């Protein structure tokens, strides 16, 4: 079985650098998709309360025959549950839906600076409770900008282990990645293939043709070479397997640089500084 590299977190734990995402996978398709991923060798599953498929993720893991400790599972707090008591109830429901007594990683999904009086710090302090009682082995944030993480560093006690942000060749996020590297925060890249737009880029296609890999494999390998954590999603068994087949080759430094130079600061998702969560 392919050995997936692991990234060390700032709390002494580690996370598989490559995983399987279930965003926009319908609940009816989730068990089969996650089961295929686990059979392929994925050991890191990324879900969220708002995806509506936590229950099916848990079912697939239970059916797999794998020990719970062998699969790293992330979920994220609903945007409608930032108030501390709501966050506690939402976290309890996530564990119930998944059928787990702990999560490997739990994230605040969005900072929502225009809601809850801009107070994501009290939400973060609630996640610290889950961390301290062991029901969340690690805690982190998603879509947070450096100025928002600085607030957590100043006003809370446990630093985020992860910042999950939109990253792909047309949005390389060098400033956020540099900040996270400076503060020992691991970066996860969502939408790692840029919703497929970059796969037609001439630079990426040239590299793929030259080394005999698909454009998607080249882009996923670019993320790995840069040290980010990624979790592409698919419901197609052949694509799930193809995405995983990126550990038998490396990109040259020149190829990594050429792909990074494609940056257009072009988001496919919302701006974290203005997103209201609805």
N, C-alpha and C positions, 0 to 999 in steps of 0.2 A: 504494500500500500504506500502511496506517495506520502512523504513526510512534509507536512505544511510547516513553514517556519513559525515561530512564536515571537511575539513582541512582549518585552517586559514592561509592566506597568509600575507607576510610582509608589504603589502600596505593596510591592513584592510579589504580586500575582502576575500571571501571564495570559495572553489571549492569542489564539491562532490568527495569523495575519490574513488568512483567506477564509471566507465563509460564504454562506448562502442567505440571501435576503428574500423576504416574502412580501414586500410592499406591493400592493395592487394584485396580489394573488387571491382569487376568490376562495372563501373558506372551503367550498366543495372540491377545489383543486389542490388545497394545501397539503393534505395528508400524503397524497401521491407524490407531489413535487418534493416535499421534505424527505420522504422515504427514499426517493431516487437519489437525492443529494447525499444522504447518509450512506447509502450503499456504494456510492461513487467514492466516498472518502472524506466528504466535508464533515467537520466536527465543530462548526461554529454556525449558529443560526441566529439571524437578526430579525426580530419582530417588534411590534408596538401595540399598545392598547388600541390605538386608533385604526390599526389595520383590520381589526375584527377577526383575526385568525389565530389568536394565541391558543385557543382550545385545540385546534387542529395541529398546531406545532407540537403541543404536548402529546397528542395521540400518536403522531408519527414517531416521536422519540420513544414513547412507551412500547410501540410495536417493533422497534428496531432491534431489540435485544441488547442494545448497548447499555452500559452502566450510565446512570445520570451524570456521574462525575467525568465521563469521557466526552460529553457534549457541552460546549460553551454556549449559553443562551443569553441573549440580550433582549430586554423589552424597554419601552419608553412610556413616560407619563402622559396621559391625555391632556390636551390643551384646556379642557374644561375641568381639570382637577388640580389646579395649582394651590388652592387654599389648603393649609396643612391637614385639616380633617378629611377633606376630599382626597388629598394625595394618599393618606393612610388607607382609606377605603379602596381607592383605585389599585394601590399596590397589593392589598389583600386579595382583591378580585383577580389580578393578574396571576398570582400564585395559584389561586383556586382554578382558574381556567386552564393553566398549563399543567396542573397536577403536581406542582413542585413545592418543596418547603424552602427553597431559596432560588435566587437568580444570580447568575454569574456577573451580570452587569445590568444596572438600571439607570436610565438617562432621563433628564428633563428634555422633552422632545423639541421645544422651541422656547426662547427666552420671553417672548410676548411682551416687549417693553411698553406697549400702549395699553396693556390690560393689567388688572390686579394692582393698580397704582404703580406699575413698573417694579413690583416687589417680587422678584424671583429668588431673593436671598432666603426668605422664610420658607419657600418651597424647597430650596436646596438644604436648609437645615433639617427639614423633614426627611429628605433622602439620607442625611447623615444618621438619623435614627435607624433606618433600615440597615445601614452599613454597620453601625455599632452592634446591633443585635444579631448580625450574621445572616440576615435574610437576603441581603444584597452583598455579594462578595466584593464587588467594586461598584462605584457610582461615578457618573459623569454627566456630561451635557451634550446637547446636539444643537447645531446651528448657532452657537454662541460666538460672539466676536471678542477680540482681546479686551476691549474696555469692559465688557460684561464679566469676563473671567476675573479681571482685576478686582471687581467688586466682591466676588466670592472670596478671593484671596484675602481681601481686607476685612470682610465682615463675617466670614464663616471659619470653620476650623479644618475641615477635611478638603484638601484640594481635589479638583476633578481628576480622575484617572484618564479620561477620554474626552475628546471633543469630536463629535461626528458632524462633518460638514460636507456640503456639495463640492466634489472635486472631480475634474476630468480634464482632458487636454485643452479645452477651451476656457476652463476656469481653474487655474492651477493653485490659487489661494496661497501664494508664497508668503504673504505677510502673516496670515493666520498660522500657517505651518511653522514659520520661523518663531513666532511667539510661543507656540506650544512646545517646540523643541527646547527653547530656552527655559521653560518651566516644567519640563519632564512630563508633559501631557501627550499621550499617544493620539494620533490623528486617524480617524476613520473617514473614508471617502464614500459618500452616498452618490448615487447616479454615476458610477465610475465610468460608464460608457457614454455618458452625455446623451442618454436617450437615443443612441445610435447615430447621432449627427456626425461625430468625428470619424466613424468607421468608413466614410466615403472620402475623407481628407486625403489628398494626393501623397502627402508626406507619410502618413500612416500606412497607406496602401503600398507604397514603394518598399517600406521596411518589411511589411508582411510578405510581399512577394519575394523579396531577396532572401529572407531567412526561412521561408516555407511554412509560415504560420498564418492564421487568420488575422484580420485587423483587430477583432475583439481580443484575441489572445495577446497581441502585441500591446494593446492599451492596458489590459489587466497586468501584464508583466511590467509595464512602465510604472504602475502604482507600486508593485512589489519592490522594484528596484529603488524607488524613492523612499521606501520605508513606511508607507501608509498601509492601513488595514482596509481591505475591500471585501464586499459581499454582493456580487452580481446576482440577479434573480432571473429565473426562467421557469416555465412550466413544460418545456420541451426536453425530454430525456437526453436527446443527442446534444443539445446546447448546454445542458447542465454538465454533461461529461466533457464537452469541448472546453468550457470555461475553466474547468479544473485542471486541464492538461497544459499548465504553464510553468511547470517546475522542472522541465527537461531542457530548458534553454535560458540564455541570458541575453539582454540587450547590451550593446556597447555603450560606453559613455557618450559617444557622439549621437547615437540613436536616442538615448534618453534626453539629451539636450535638445535635439531637433523636435521631439514631441513636446517638451516643455515650452519651447519657443512658439508653439501654436496658440498660447494663451491669448484670449480676447476679452478676458474678464466678463464672460457671457454666461449668465445664469440660465438654467432651465427651470429652477424653482424660485420661491419667493425671496425677497430681501429680508434677512433676519432682523434688521433694525426697524422695519415697518410692518412686518407680518402680524396680523391680528389673530391668526389661528383658526379662521373660519373661511 
